[in-house]
Amino acid sequence: MFSHIKWTTLRATFIAQRNGQLPPYLGSTVRGLLGHSLRNMVCPTPKVKCFTCELAATCDYANYFVSPKNAAGSINPFVLHVLTKGKTTWHKGDICEFAITLLGDPARSGVTLITQAIQQIENLGWGAARIPFKLVKITDPTTNRIVWCENHLWLKNAQLHELHCEEQSTSFVFLHFPAPLRLQKSKKLLTAPSFEDIIRAITRRVNLISHAYAGYKLEWDNEAMLSEARKVSVVNSEWEQATFKRYSMSQKNNTLEVDTITGWACFEGDITPFTPILEAGRMLHIGRNPTHGFGYYTIHYL
């Protein structure tokens, strides 16, 4: 259904080189490491803020990390998913893995750049404790093929895919959000999102990515679709609210606090027409801060 959107995923495996403490959720830590690494590689004017830099329009760092204002609005061409989570005490030899999925045109052109940025993370310390990590390998998790290992590079093993989201017949779906989720309505956090809220968030994100990075405007009757989504009922759910703290150069004390939720929900109704949209959201993430790994979820159908 969304085959015009291309994507490729790289999974990085790192090993801790000494003991230390890290936050329980590493999405912002990993994003910061990737951003610093890429900026060190490509930025010719490191003392100039990106939004005032004359080179921003053609800068790889700005295009990936500074939400360039394009025709579709501000949106970045990648999402993160940290596989290692809930761990705060680290020992030498512990493994950390994360995946970065490149979306749209950058999925075709950015593999070399992002692979190099991942390699350069070895030169940076993780978290406030500046724990050193060593890169073990980079793989394509969809094929289990090695892209980088022991200073050898096989870029052809990073496969480009189309976003195929086929319809599945079901009247029941279980959605689990293990990573922080930020869905807002009238600038307020939704603490128990409905099926309509989730579908609205996915379709908005699919529209933005299609327009910004595939040059394609989707044509669908949004009001009619949301009207049908409103008929799908919540069977059961459990949500937990938490305040997420992350480093931010633009905030006082260099700390930004945002409210998020994690949890799950079971929905029942005429869900079959929405299954391609749900599958797209699983890949693209939903809500705010998907480049921090927010908005990731898993799906189980009846």
Disulfide bonds with the S-S distance in Angstrom:
none
